[in-house]
Amino acid sequence: MQSESRGVADWYYSLGDGLRWLYDRRIDTPAILDTQRYFPDAHRFVNAWEALRDEAMAVATQMQRVPRFHEIMPEQADISANDGRDWRMYIMKAYGHVSQDNLARCPTMAKLLRNSPEVLSATYSFLAPGKHVPEHRGPFRGVLRFHLGLSMPRDADGNLGAILWIDHKPVLLDNGDCLLWDDTYPHELLNATDHVRAVLLLDVWRPEMPADMKALSTVIVGGIRAVSALNAARANLSQAQHTG
């Protein structure tokens, strides 16, 4: 099972430029998208941001039990383990796999996910002070990335200090702010503060795709599910090791 899933992971991440080229020929949308048009359920998550923040902060009280990104996905070590600073992921849903144990600690999130089937994955992301995520691109345009600021740190002057560059343009989100974007565009992230940055990350099925791209995306999501099954096993193992 592990070798099979690992093979799917290698296949998926090796597609990279080929997938982007194919989708770019059929889908022409900007890096940042209209949230209401492409993810109308976003308002439900935004309206609940304070409850979601409280859930994330409760998880953060046991931060050492939350696995680092590269402990879940070793193929992402270049952007997760690059500078010795932590990027930790508390995964509640991942492309068909639901972590019942993690969701049990997050009832607000569990309720929101039950009523939003277009959400393929849901993660609380914790970025350590000073952490830099180098520029990179996602390979797959069939899903969109949704950010919701939960605990967005400020610098010593009181300015927002966690910067997300998307297509080389800086984006600053405050608590309760949201953003829907296409992660196949180049992006990088820096937490230039002394505090942890906490956000909700959702992967959302892209609506309005041409029929051929929708069919291809369905096949690819099936492959990602196999990767996610392995990653869920890694996350459970990592959490067990941190607990022990």
Order of alpha helices (4+ residues) and beta strands (2+ residues): alpha-alpha-alpha-alpha-alpha-alpha-beta-beta-alpha-alpha-beta-beta-beta-beta-beta-beta-beta-beta-alpha
